[in-house]
């Protein structure tokens, strides 16, 4: 790692410290031992960034202590805890190694801390020219090498971003495209009186393309940003020196997605531009982009959510330093988005608001953890555990709890309270193997579903949501994922390279999951009818035996075998319909109308809204085969969507793609047609699991040799013995607690009785 040049100011911060690692220019390196301990409940660190100009290469700062406790909780401490106002930075870590430095001053010494170059760029752009700026930044304010601290800070993440004055969203260094996009939003997209004209204008093609590129910046692919933006009191997007309020950006994205999804007008306009006509359906999957999902999610997450609290209504704001008037085409300065005040003024204003208004009620989450994890699968994580942990703070049914934390009430008390609360504790533990984290999530979802709809409790094993471990991320003892933990390689959408397009473009990768998303109002199918999951037989078991190198997770559920796969056809490629499927289904030479069971199978017997398919799908199917290059070997659904200019056929083909992409057509021994994964083979079993709304395909794995059976029997007996011992131990603990409580109550009553007797002795009315 290359050391930065030494541009430190002269004075006491040039003092050298002995006995620590140093950079090439002899500066001590900031490490774990230099972090001050976070000993009080609610304590956090805040990075105080000293003033500087964006042109200054060096960033100087210091770490100070702060808190996320509200005014009432702070006053209860002796002495009372003082609140330090701060902004929170939301940025993209990326996959690059740490290659830059910031200077952290502590105790007369100037330390160099290694950070990512994009973070240095953000600090240089965000620091004030005259005042300190106080920022909470995860990569600096959390000691990432201290797993216990990291667990506890993740538990507090929702409060950290919720208590920040403003969430600063850093999209990265600017480009000409980003400047065009931000100017386009401010000057044109938000002018609704001219929006229809803008959607038809061939002159706007470059601007819409720039907006799409801005929406595809890496920040929008991070899973943590959902929580960071959703909980923000105010959020501002920064791209270099350009900035725009999050709510304005969100309106522009909603308009973009709405007009393209409903009419595909913008993709049609792109065809008219000679630079872009060669790429069909430029914005086809814009609704699946992380930016689109993020805007939609943040508008649905909370009830009665306000960007500004009542505490700030009608209050005089701190004095704002006036700025020079911007040029007509300038996008860097926007007075209503930002305020430049000193940390002291912000602290005084915060104390006045706290004393006058008290604690502001928190917004009420509306979506459960299972829905969030499954619907936001497009967002990436650096640590696989964050697939789940990044969403705990905004789910209506979870309350993140750090493993082995010090500041908590007793386990017995918390479990008793949970009986009357919708939110359940969810332990955050980065030390746990990722497969264990996934197993715990599935068990959590199943337990919650049992109280809502037991016949869909197992649907979670049919939706892709689990991050896949790279070879470098796998530890030596990390086991492979079991098949009942569905991984993101099966997700419907993803970013990929496309012919004729620079960079990555959103596109479909697989068909949609047949179970759909976990909603209360609608379900796609009901294979098990009303038969719910049998919890007496359900269990997950880790099999780990060093003697035979056996190491795997098993799930045990009750169900029955419905049928067996007899014939398997080639799978669909890129959503096209293989020509041999028609003959296989009994539609010979595509003469006459398509068999009812064939066209219904092509759309999974559902329309685009998840309800029964419209009857005109039969005619649309016939038209698609007639005009979709059937004789070439496949029906080209992409070509029909892009070139046929028939909205009915296009809608049918989009539904077909959602059902058959990378799936194969099969026939069972009983003559039923079906769509299955391309890896299914003849002889596989079609099974109904109690608690799952769709049939599943299972393959026999065996037979097992007697040695393995003996080992598994040992495991089973050991498991039953440990379970029985656990139940008995819990019984003894509960009995002892009950006995102690009864003795305590008896003693308390005896003291009360003796006190009353003494009091009554002096009362003459009781003397007789």
N, C-alpha and C positions, 0 to 999 in steps of 0.2 A: 504494500500500500504506500503510495507516495505521500510524503509529508507536505503540508501547506507552507507557503512562505511565511516568515515571521514578521508580521506587521503590528505587533502588540504595542499599545500605548506605553510610554515610559512611566516608571513609578513603581509603587509597591507590588504590582501584579507581575513584575519580572522576577520575583523571588523564586528560586528553584527549590524543588523538593527532592530529597534523596530517597532511594529505596523503591522507586516505582519505575514502571516501563516508560520509555521516552520515545518521542518522535525523532526523526532525523535531525531536526533543528533544535533538539534538546528540550522540548517541552514535555512535562509529565502527562501521561495519558489518563483520562478520566475513566475509572472502572467502578465495579460494584462497591468496593469499600469506601468510595468517596460519596456515595449517596447517604443523605441523612435518613435515619429510620422513620418510618411512618407508624408511630406508636399509638396515636389517638384514633378513636372511631371516626370515620369520615375524612381522614387526612389524605391529602393529595399533594403532589409537587406541582409548581407552576414555573414555567420558564420566563424569566424577566429579560426581555430582549432590549439591549441598549440602543439608543438612537443611531442612525446611520443612513447614508444615501444608498440607493440601489446599486450605484457604481462601485461602492466600496466592496472589495472582495472578502474581507474578513467580517465574521459575525461574532459579536461579543455579547455574552449573556450570563445570567446566574440563576440558580435554582432556589426558589423560596417555597415555604410551606403554605398551603391553603387548606380549605375545607369545603365539603359539599353539604354540611349540615344546615338546616334552615334556621331562621332567627330564634325560634323558640328553643331548639336543641342547643344552639350555641350559648344562649343565656343561662342554660341549666348547668353549664360547666363552671368550675371555680378554679382559676379566674375564667370569665367568659371568653369564648374563642372569637377572634376577629375574622370577618369574611374578607377575602381578597378578590375583587372582581377580575374576571379573565375572559378571554375568548378561547375557543377550542378550534384546533386545526384539524380539518378532515382532508387527508391526502392519500395518495397511492404509494405504498411501499415499493411495489414492483418486485422484480426478481434479480435486479442488479446487486452486486456486492457493495458493501460500504466503501466508498472511495473518496469522500470529502471529510472536512473537519469543521467543527464550530469550537469557539473558545468559551469555556465555562470558568468563571471566576469563583474561587472559594478560599476563604481564609488567607488572603494575600497571595495566593498562587493562581496562575492562569493555566488551566488544564486544556488539553485538546481532546475532544470527544469525536470519535469516528461516526459519521452519519452518511446517509445516502445523498448523492449530489442534488437530487430533486428537492430534498428538504432544505438544503442550503439556499437553493434558488428561491424557494417559498419564503424563507426568513428574510432574505435580501429584499424581496418585493414587498413584504408586509410590514417591515419595521418602520416606525415613524422617523421623521427627520429631527424632531425636537423632543418628543416624549418617549419614555419607556413603553414598550408594548408587552403585555402579559398574556402568554399563550399556554394552553395545555396541549402538549404534543405527546402522543403515546410513546413514540420511539425514544424520547429523551426523559420524560417525566416518570416513566415506569422502568424499574430495573429489570430488564428482560431476562437477565441471568438468574434472578431470584424467582423461582417458580411459585413459591407460596405468595409472594407479593403480587405476582402477575395474576394468579387466581383471584385474589381479593380485589384487585383493581378492575378486573373484568366484571366482577359482581357489581361494582359501583359505576360501571360505564354509562348506564342510562342516566344516573344523577349527574355525572360529570358533564355530559353534553347538555342535559336539561337545565343545569344551573349556569351555563356559560352565557354571557351577554350576547354573544354572536358566534355562530359557527362559520369559520372561514374555510371555504371549499377551494382547494388548490388543484386546478386542472393541469398545471404544468406550464412550461415556457410557451410564449405566444408564437403564432405563425400567421401568415397572411390570411389563411383560411379561417382561423379562429377570430381574427379581427372582423372579417367579413360577416361571420355568423352572428357575433354579438351586436354589431351595428345593424344587421338585418332584423334581428329581433326587436331592438329598441325603436328603430325608425320605420319599419314596415309591417312586420308580422302582427304586432300589437295594435295596429291601426285597423280595427275590425271593420270600419266602414268601407275599406278597400280590399278586404281579405279575399273575396271571390275573384276580383280582378287579378290579384296577386297569384292566385292558384292557376290562372289561365295564361299568365304572362310567360312567353318564351325567354324574355330577358332575365327572368329570375332563376333560371336553371342552376347557374353557378352558385347562387346564394343558398338555394335549397340543398345543394350538394355540400356546401360548407357547413350548414346546420347539421346535416347527417354526420359529417366528420367530427364535429364538436361533440355530438351525442355518443360517438364511438371512442372518445378518449378513455384511457385505461381506468381513470377514477370511477367511471360509471360501471365498471365490472366488479368492483369490490363489494363484498357482502356486508361489511361493517357500515358502509355509508347509509344503508337503509335506516339503521338506528340513529346514526349521527345527524341525519337531516330531519328525520321524523320528530325527534325530540327537541330540535333547535327552537329557541324563542325567535331568533332571526337568523337567516342564513344568506351569505353573499358568496357568489362564485367569483373567483379570481383566476385569470389566465394571463400571466405576466402582469402588466400594469392595468389591463382591462378588467372591468368588473361589472357584474349585473346581479340584481337581487334574485334569489332563488325563486320567489313566487312569480316573477316575470318570465323567467326561463321556463318554469313549469307550465304556464299558460301557453307559451309558444309551442312546447312539445305536445301538449294536449291537442292543440289545433292541428299541428302537423300530422299526428297519428290519426286523429278523427277523420280528416279529409282524405287521407290516403287509404285507410281501412274501409271507409264507406263507399268511396267512388273510384279510387286508384287514379284520380285526376293528375296527381303530380307525376306519377310514373309515365302517364300518357304524354305529358308536357315534355318530359325528358327525352322521349323518342323523337321529338321534333328538332332537338338540338343536334347538329352534325357531330359534335364531340361525344355524345352519349347515346345515340340511337342504337349502337351495336350491342348494348347491354339491356336485355329485356327486364321489365319490372324492377327498376332501380330501387324502389322503396317498398318492395313486396312484404318484407318481414320487419318493417320498422317498429311495429307494435311489440315485437319480441326482444327489442334492444333493452339493455340494462337501464338506459336513461328513461325509456318509456315505462318500463315496469316500476322504476323507482318513483316516478311522478305519480303513477296510479296508486302505488302502495302507500305513499305518504299521505295521500288524500283519503284513504280508506282506513288507516290504522287506528285513529282515535275519534271519540265522540266529543263534540263541542271543543275541539282543539283550536286555540287562538295563538297566532304568531306573537302577539304582545299581551301580557297579562294585565288584569284589571289594576294592578298596582301602579302601572305606568300611565293609565288613562287620566287625562286632565292634569297631569303633573308637568311642571316646567322642567324642560330638559337642561342639562348642563350646557354652559356656554360652548358653542361650537366654533372652532377656528375657521374663519372664512377662507375660501379658496378663490383663485382667479377664475373668471368665467371661462367655460370650455369653448373650444371651437365648435362650429356646427356639426362637424363629422367626427368629433372626438368621442371615444368610448371609454377612456380611462377614468373619468371623473363623473360621479353621479351622486348628487348631494343627498337625495332621499335614501340612498342605500348605506351611507357610511357617515360616521361622526368621529371627529378627531378630538379627543379630550384626554387630559392627563389621567394617570392611574389614581391620583389623589382625588380629583373631582369625581371620578366614577365611584370610588369607594364611599365618599361622603353622600352622594346621591343614593347609593344602594342602602346605606344605613337609614337615611330619611324615609325611603320607601318601605323598608322592613318595619320600622317602628310605627308608621302610620297605617300600614295595611296588613301586617302580620303575614301568615303563611298563605301563599297562593295555592289553591287546590290543583292537584295534578290531573292531567287529561286521562280519560278512561280508555284503555286499549280495547279493541273490538275483535281482533283476529287471534286464533290460537296458534300454538307453536307448530303443530303439524302442517297447518295451512301455509304458514310463512315459509317453513323449510322447503316444502314441496313446490310452492308457487314461485319462489325466488331462486330456483336452481341455476339460473343463468349467471348469477353472481359468484365470483371466484374468491378463494381464500388462500393465504400463504400457509397457514397451519390448518390441517384438515379438521381439527376439533372445532374450529370456528364456523364450520358448516352449520352447527347448532348453536354454539355459544354466542355468536354474533347477533342472534335474534332473541335471546332470552329476555332482554330488558324491555322489549316492545310487545311481547306476547301477553295475551290476557290471562293465560293459565299457568304462567311460570314466574318464579321469583329466584333469580340466580343466587347461589350460595357457594362461597369459596370452600374448597375442601380444607379441613383442619384449621379453620379460622379461629381466632382467639375471642373475638367479640361477638358472642351470640348467646341467646337463651338456651336452656337445656333442650336436648333432643326430644325428651319426653314432652315438654311443654309445646314445642313447635309442632309435633305430630298431633297433639290434641287440638291446637288451634286450626290446623289444616282441615279438620273435619268440618269447619264452618266457613272456610274460605275457598274461593274459586282458584286463586293462585296457589300452586304447589311449589315446594322447594325443588330446585334443580341444581345439583352439585356441579361445580366447575372444577375440573381437574385435568390440567395439561400433562400430568405425569402418566395418566391412564393410557393404555394402548388404544389406538383409534377404533379398532374393532369392538372394544368394550364400550366406547362412547356411543357407537352406532347401535349396539345391542340395547343399551340403556334408553336411547331415544325411542326405539321401536317398542320397548316395554312400556314406556311412558305414554306413547300414543295409544297403545292397545288398552291400557287401564283407563285412559280418559274416554275412549270411544265406547267402552262398555256401559258408560252412564248415558250415552247419547243414542247410539245405534249399534248394538252388538253384532248385527248382521254385516257390518262394514269394518269391524275392528281390525281385520287383517289386510285391508286395502293398502296400508302403508308399505307392505312388502312388494307391491306392484307398481309403485311410483318411483322413478329414478330421482334420488336426492343426495346420495352419499358421494363425497369427493373421492377421487381415485388417488391412491398413493403412488408417487413416482418411485422409481428404483432407488434414487438417492435419498428419499424421505423415509424409506422403510428401514426399520431397525433390524438387527440380526434375528431377533425372536418374534418379529411381527408376522402374524399369520395372514394368509390370503382371506379375502372377504368371502363369507358364505353366500350362496345364491339368493338367500332371502334378505340380503341387504342390497337393494338395487342401486347401482352406481351410475354416475352421470354420463358415462359413455352411451347410455340408452336415452339420454335426454332428447327432447323434441327438436331443440334449436341449438345453434352454436355459431361462433365466428370462424370463418374459413376463407381461404383465397378463392377468388372467382376469376374466370377468363375475362380479360378486358378491363379489370378493375384494379386500381392500385391499392395495396394494403388488404385488410380483411373486410369481409362483408357478412352480415348476418344471413343465415340460411337454415333451412330445415335439415336435420340430421337423421331423424327417425320419426316414426308415426307417434301420435299422441298416446299416452297411457289410456287404456280402455276404462280404468276405474275413475278417471277424471280427478278433479281436486276435491278435498274433503270439505263439503258444504252441507249445511243443515237442510237446505231447501230442495235439493235435487240430487238424485243418484242415477247413473246411466243404466245400470243393470242390477239384477238381484238373483244371481245364480243359486245362492243358498236360501232363497226366499226369506223367511223370517228367522231362520236357524242361526243363532248367534254363536260366538266362539265359546267352546267348552273349556272353562278355566281349570277344571279338574284335571284335564289331560294336557293342557298347554304348558310348555316350559321350554326354556332355552338352556342348553348345556354345553359348557366348554370341555372338549375332550383333549387332554394334554398328557401324553405318556412318553417319557424319555426313552424307555426300553425299546419301543418300536417306532419312535419318531412320529407318532400320531399326534396331530395337532389341528383341531378343527372345532367349529361351533355347529351345533345341531339344534333344530327347532322341532318340537313335537306338537302336532295339532291333530284334531279329529276331523274326519271327512270320509269320502267314499270315491271309488273309481267309477266314472261315468262311461268312458269309452276308450278306444285305443286308436292312435294315428296309424292309418294304413298307407296312404300315398301323400307324397310331399312334392309340390311344384317348385320351380325356381323362384327365388325371392324377387320382389320389386326393386328396381334400381332407380334412384332419383325420382320416385313417385310414379314412374311409368307402369302401365299394365301389360305384363307379358301376354303376347297373343295366344299362347297355348293355354292360358287360364280359361278362355272362353270355351274351347273344345273340352277341356277338363270338366267344366261345369255343365256340359250338355248343350251349349249354344253352338251348334254346328254351322260353320261358315258364316256365322253372325247373321243368319237369315231370320227374318221376323223379329219379334220383340225379345229382349234378353230374358232368360228365366228369372222369375221373381227372386229366388234364393241367391242367384248370382249377383245381381246388382245390389241387393241388400247387403250381401257379404262385403262387396267392394267398399261400402260406406259404413261398415260395422253396424248396419241397421239403425243408424242415427243421422239426424241432420246436423248442421253446424252448431246449433244451440244445445245439442245433447238430447233432444227430444226425438220423436218418431220422424223418419225421413219424409220429405214431401213426395207426393205421388208422381210429380213430374220428373223425378230422378230416373225413372225407367226410360222415358223418352230422351233425357239428356245422356244416359248411358249409350243408347243406340246411336245418337248423333256423334258422340265421342269416338266410338269405334269406326264410324263411317268416315270421319274427317281427321282422325288422329294417327295416320300412317300405320294402320293395323297390319298391312301387308309387309312392312319392314321388320316385323318381329315384336314390336311393342306399340302400345297406344301412348303417344307422347303428350302427357297431360300438361307439361310445362309449355309446350308449343301451343296447345289449345287455349291455355290461359292468356298467353301473350299475344297471339296472332288471330284467333278466331273471331274476336269482336262479338262474342255472344255471351252475355252476362249469365244466362242460365247454365250453359255448358261450363263456363269458368267457375261458377259456384259449385257445381257438381264435382269438377276436377279437383278443386281445393279440398273438398271433403274427402275425396278418394285418397289424395296424398296424405291427409291427416290419419287415414286408417291403414294404408298399405305400405307406406315408405319403409323399406328394409324388412318387410314381413313377407312370409310365404303363404300360399294357398294350400290347404290340406283337405283330405277327405278321410273320415274316420271309418271304422269297420261297420258302423251302423249307417253309413252313407251321408253323414252330415258334412257340410262345408264349413271351413273356419279359417281365420287368419292367425298365424302364430309367428314366433321369432324365427329368423332364418336359420338358427342352429338346431331346430327341432328335427328329429329323425323318425322314420317309421318304427313303430313299436313303442314309442313313448306313450305315456298314459294321460288321458284327459280326466282330471280329478276335480271334485267339488270340495272345497274346504269350508267347514262351518265358520262363518264370520268373514267370508270373502265374497264380494259381489260379482266376481267373474271367475270362470273356470281357470285352472292353472295346469300347466304341462309338467309332469314329473317323470323322471327317468330312474329306473331301478339301478342301484349301485351295489354290486355284490356279485356273487355271495361272499360273505366274510369268512375268513378261515377261523378255525376253533380258537387259535391264540388271541385273535382280536376280540372275539366274542367273550372270552374269559376276562380280558382286560376291561371291556365295556361293562361287564357284570360287576367287576370290582368298583368301577367308577359309580355305577348306579347304586350299589350298596353303600358306598362311602357318602354319596350325595344324600341318600335317604337318612343315613345315620346323622350326618351333619345337620340336616334339616330338622330332624326330630330333636337333636340336642339344642338347636337354636330356638325351637318352639318352647322346649322345657326351660331353657335359660331365661327367655323372655317372660315365661310364666313366673319363675322364681323372682325375677326383678320386680315384676308388677305386684306379686304377692307381698314382697318385702316393702315396696313403696306404700302399698295399701295398709300394711300392718304398722309401718312407721307413722303414717298419716293418722291412723286411728289412735295410736298411743299419744301422738301429739295433741289430737283433739280431746282425748280423755284428760290429759294433763291440763290442758287449757281450761276445760270445763271444771275440773277440781279446783283450780286456782280461783276461777270465777265464783264457785260455790262457797269456798272458804271466805273470800272477800265479802260476799253477801251476808254470810252468817255473822261475821264480825260487825258488819254495818247494822244488822238487825238486832244484835245484842244491846245496842244503845238506844233502841227504839222501844219506848214503854208499851206501845200498842202490841208488841210481840212478846212482852215479858210474861204474860199469862199463858 
